[in-house]
Amino acid sequence: MVASISSSLKSPAARAALCLSTIFCLSGPAPPISAAGFPDAGGLEPPASTGGQDSRPGETRWRHEQWSALLGEFVTSGRVDYRGLLGQRGRLDRYLSALAGTSREEMARWSRADQVAFWINAYNAYTVRLILDHYPVDGIWQVTPLWRRALGGPFKLEFIPLGHLAPWLGKKSLSLDDIEHGVLRGHFREHRVHFAVVCASIGCPALRSQAYEGPILDRQLDDAARTFLADPTKNRYDASANVLYLSPIFDWFSEDFEPVGGPAGFFRRYGPPAARQALAAAPEPPAVRFTEYDWSLNER
């Protein structure tokens, strides 16, 4: 989850590159990723049964059973068992291969919600695959060498073979930033994705134990936003001082929350009930301060 590099020091990429006191910057260069992306990503045979593209009569949507099964087995309270997943890369790769085998014509028949769910799941699944290809690591920034971190590091790696589904980006392979900013934010303009896409870090939203699905997407995104705002390590309201402490996500992407009254307005809508009530009783608007972002790996 990284803002455009043009945002200068507001960009998490630039901030992380300059923060040489962190474990990521103190460590040596991580093994470079190949130009083609994952070593096996381009040569996977299409699975005999994807478990994803729906084959039920009368329906035109994607089902994410394979991804949901992996999440259910290896994700607990938002933390990922990457070590356990290492032995299941074949299952993950079959799911990713099915995603990459989707045609523009197929996607055009889906609802907006199904398309958004597809892209959120793609972001999260490819992020997990990126970590597995470099595991063990202390965090996602370690999958790229130090010199690449000021340029967006792992978030700018174009290793995701889904460019044919986002022709407006003009790329064959996409990066995580392309999916987040060029597709989900730029094309679909869905601000709640900030609490659904997971960059393999503790500071990110918690990875859910089930995939996002079009028919229930709105409810899932609302739940993701409420869950994120209910985490006091990231967001909290101090009624005694009338200070609202928020994740840096609200700073990096503040413009996305303007339609709902800014970060404070978003908290009033999705924050914990007790905090919302206390905020409503405050005599004046709260001061807003931003917490630190924890880039440590979201490993259990």
C-alpha positions in Angstrom: 0.0 0.0 0.0 2.2 2.8 -1.3 1.3 6.2 -2.5 2.6 7.6 -5.8 6.3 8.5 -5.7 5.4 12.0 -6.9 4.0 12.6 -3.4 7.5 13.0 -2.2 7.9 12.4 1.5 4.2 11.7 1.9 4.9 8.5 0.0 5.5 5.4 2.2 8.1 4.3 -0.3 10.1 7.5 0.2 9.6 7.5 3.9 10.7 3.9 4.2 13.8 4.5 2.0 14.9 7.4 4.2 14.2 5.7 7.5 17.6 4.0 7.7 17.1 3.2 11.4 14.5 0.5 10.6 15.4 -3.2 10.3 14.5 -3.1 6.6 17.0 -0.5 5.7 19.8 -1.9 8.0 19.6 -5.3 6.4 21.6 -6.2 3.3 20.1 -6.3 -0.2 17.4 -8.9 -0.6 17.6 -11.4 -3.5 16.5 -9.6 -6.7 13.3 -10.7 -8.3 13.5 -11.9 -11.9 12.5 -9.6 -14.7 9.6 -11.9 -15.5 8.3 -11.9 -11.9 7.9 -15.1 -10.0 10.1 -17.9 -11.4 7.2 -20.1 -12.2 4.4 -17.6 -12.7 4.7 -17.4 -16.5 4.8 -21.1 -17.2 1.9 -22.5 -15.3 -0.4 -24.8 -17.1 -4.1 -23.9 -16.7 -5.6 -26.0 -14.0 -8.1 -28.7 -15.0 -10.6 -27.2 -12.6 -10.0 -23.6 -11.5 -12.4 -23.6 -8.6 -12.8 -20.0 -9.5 -14.5 -19.2 -12.8 -18.1 -20.1 -12.2 -19.6 -22.8 -14.3 -23.0 -22.8 -12.8 -25.9 -22.3 -15.2 -27.3 -18.8 -15.4 -24.5 -17.0 -13.5 -21.6 -14.9 -14.9 -19.3 -14.2 -12.1 -16.0 -15.4 -10.6 -15.9 -17.5 -7.5 -12.8 -17.5 -5.3 -13.1 -20.9 -3.5 -9.5 -21.7 -3.9 -8.3 -18.5 -2.4 -10.9 -18.7 0.4 -9.7 -22.3 1.2 -6.1 -21.1 1.5 -7.0 -18.2 3.7 -9.1 -20.3 5.9 -6.2 -22.7 6.5 -3.3 -20.3 6.8 -4.7 -17.0 8.2 -5.7 -16.5 11.8 -6.7 -13.1 13.2 -5.1 -11.4 10.2 -1.7 -13.1 10.6 -0.4 -15.4 7.9 1.3 -18.8 8.3 3.8 -18.2 5.5 5.9 -21.2 6.5 2.9 -23.4 6.2 2.0 -21.9 2.9 5.4 -22.7 1.4 4.2 -26.2 1.1 1.0 -25.2 -0.7 2.4 -22.9 -3.4 1.0 -25.2 -6.0 -2.5 -24.5 -4.9 -1.8 -20.8 -4.8 -0.2 -20.9 -8.2 -3.3 -22.7 -9.7 -5.5 -19.9 -8.3 -3.2 -17.2 -9.7 -3.1 -19.0 -13.1 -6.8 -19.0 -13.2 -6.9 -15.2 -12.5 -4.4 -14.6 -15.3 -6.5 -16.8 -17.6 -9.5 -14.5 -17.3 -10.3 -12.6 -20.5 -11.6 -9.1 -20.9 -14.7 -10.4 -22.5 -15.4 -12.5 -19.4 -14.8 -9.7 -17.0 -17.0 -7.4 -19.0 -20.0 -9.6 -18.2 -19.4 -9.3 -14.4 -21.0 -6.7 -12.1 -18.9 -3.9 -10.7 -18.8 -5.6 -7.3 -17.5 -8.9 -8.9 -14.7 -6.9 -10.7 -13.7 -5.1 -7.6 -13.6 -8.3 -5.6 -11.5 -9.9 -8.3 -8.9 -7.1 -8.1 -8.8 -7.1 -4.3 -8.2 -10.8 -4.2 -5.6 -10.6 -6.9 -3.7 -7.9 -5.0 -3.7 -9.9 -1.8 -2.9 -13.3 -3.4 0.0 -11.9 -5.5 1.3 -10.2 -2.4 1.4 -13.5 -0.5 3.1 -15.1 -3.5 5.7 -12.3 -3.5 6.5 -13.0 0.1 6.7 -16.7 -0.4 9.2 -16.3 -3.2 11.6 -14.5 -0.8 10.7 -16.1 2.5 12.0 -15.8 5.1 11.9 -12.0 5.3 11.2 -9.6 8.1 9.0 -7.5 5.9 7.9 -6.8 2.3 10.5 -4.1 1.7 13.2 -6.8 1.9 12.1 -8.5 -1.3 13.9 -5.7 -3.2 17.4 -4.4 -2.8 18.0 -1.1 -1.0 18.5 1.0 -4.1 15.0 0.1 -5.4 13.2 1.2 -2.2 13.2 4.9 -3.0 11.6 4.0 -6.3 8.7 2.2 -4.7 10.5 -1.1 -4.0 8.2 -4.1 -4.1 5.1 -2.1 -4.9 6.5 -1.0 -8.3 7.6 -4.5 -9.5 5.7 -5.4 -12.6 5.2 -9.1 -12.0 1.4 -9.6 -12.2 0.3 -10.9 -15.6 -3.1 -9.1 -15.5 -2.4 -6.1 -17.8 -4.8 -7.3 -20.4 -7.6 -6.7 -17.9 -6.7 -3.1 -17.3 -5.9 -1.8 -20.8 -6.1 1.8 -19.8 -2.8 1.3 -18.0 -1.0 0.3 -21.2 1.0 -2.5 -19.6 1.4 -6.3 -20.1 2.3 -6.9 -16.5 1.1 -4.9 -13.5 2.6 -3.9 -10.2 0.8 -3.9 -6.8 0.6 -0.1 -7.1 -1.0 -0.4 -10.5 -3.8 -2.6 -9.0 -4.3 -0.4 -6.0 -4.0 3.1 -7.5 -4.6 2.5 -11.2 -7.5 0.1 -10.9 -9.2 0.1 -7.5 -8.7 3.7 -6.6 -8.3 5.3 -10.1 -10.8 3.3 -12.1 -13.3 2.1 -9.6 -12.9 4.9 -7.1 -13.6 2.7 -4.2 -12.0 4.3 -1.1 -12.8 1.4 1.2 -10.1 -0.7 -0.6 -7.6 0.9 1.7 -8.9 -1.5 4.4 -9.1 -4.5 2.1 -5.8 -4.6 0.2 -3.1 -6.1 2.4 0.6 -5.3 1.9 1.9 -8.2 4.1 2.6 -5.7 7.0 1.3 -5.4 10.5 0.4 -1.8 9.8 -1.9 -2.9 6.9 -5.5 -4.0 7.4 -5.8 -7.6 8.7 -6.0 -10.2 5.9 -9.4 -11.8 6.1 -9.8 -15.5 6.4 -12.1 -15.6 3.4 -11.9 -14.1 -0.1 -13.9 -11.1 -1.2 -16.9 -12.0 -3.2 -19.1 -9.8 -5.4 -22.5 -10.6 -4.0 -21.4 -9.7 -0.4 -18.7 -7.2 -1.3 -20.3 -4.1 0.1 -20.9 -5.8 3.5 -17.3 -7.2 3.5 -15.8 -3.7 2.7 -17.8 -2.1 5.5 -16.7 -4.8 7.9 -13.1 -4.4 6.8 -13.3 -0.6 7.5 -14.9 -1.1 10.9 -12.4 -3.8 11.9 -9.4 -1.6 10.9 -10.7 1.4 12.8 -11.5 -0.8 15.9 -7.8 -1.7 16.2 -6.5 0.7 18.9 -2.9 0.2 17.8 -3.7 1.9 14.6 -6.7 4.2 15.4 -8.2 5.5 18.5 -10.0 8.6 19.9 -8.7 10.2 23.1 -11.8 12.0 24.4 -10.0 13.7 27.3 -7.7 15.5 24.9 -10.1 15.5 22.0 -7.4 14.0 19.8 -8.1 11.5 17.0 -5.2 9.2 16.4 -5.3 7.6 12.9 -3.3 5.3 10.7 -1.0 7.1 8.2 -3.2 5.6 5.5 -5.5 8.5 6.3 -2.7 11.0 5.8 -1.2 9.4 2.6 -4.6 9.2 0.9 -6.5 12.0 2.6 -8.2 13.1 -0.6 -10.0 9.7 -0.9 -11.9 10.5 2.3 -13.0 14.0 1.4 -16.4 12.9 0.0 -17.2 11.5 3.5 -16.0 14.5 5.5 -12.3 13.7 5.6 -10.5 11.2 7.9 -12.5 12.3 10.9 -15.8 12.0 8.9 -14.8 8.5 7.9 -14.1 7.6 11.6 -17.5 9.0 12.6 -19.1 6.6 10.1 -17.0 3.4 10.7 -15.3 3.9 14.0 -16.2 1.9 17.2 -19.7 2.9 18.6 -18.3 4.2 21.9 -15.7 6.3 20.2 -18.2 7.7 17.7 -20.5 8.8 20.5 -17.6 10.4 22.4 -16.5 12.2 19.3 -20.1 13.4 18.6 -20.2 14.9 22.1 -16.9 16.8 21.7 -17.4 20.6 21.9 -15.2 21.1 18.8 -13.6 19.1 15.9 -10.8 16.9 17.1 -7.1 17.4 16.5 -5.9 14.6 14.2 -2.6 13.0 14.7 -1.2 10.0 12.8 0.3 6.9 14.3 3.4 5.1 13.1 3.1 2.5 10.4 4.5 -0.9 11.2 6.1 -2.5 8.2 6.9 -5.8 10.0 5.7 -8.9 8.3 2.1 -9.9 9.2 3.3 -13.4 10.1 1.8 -15.6 12.8 
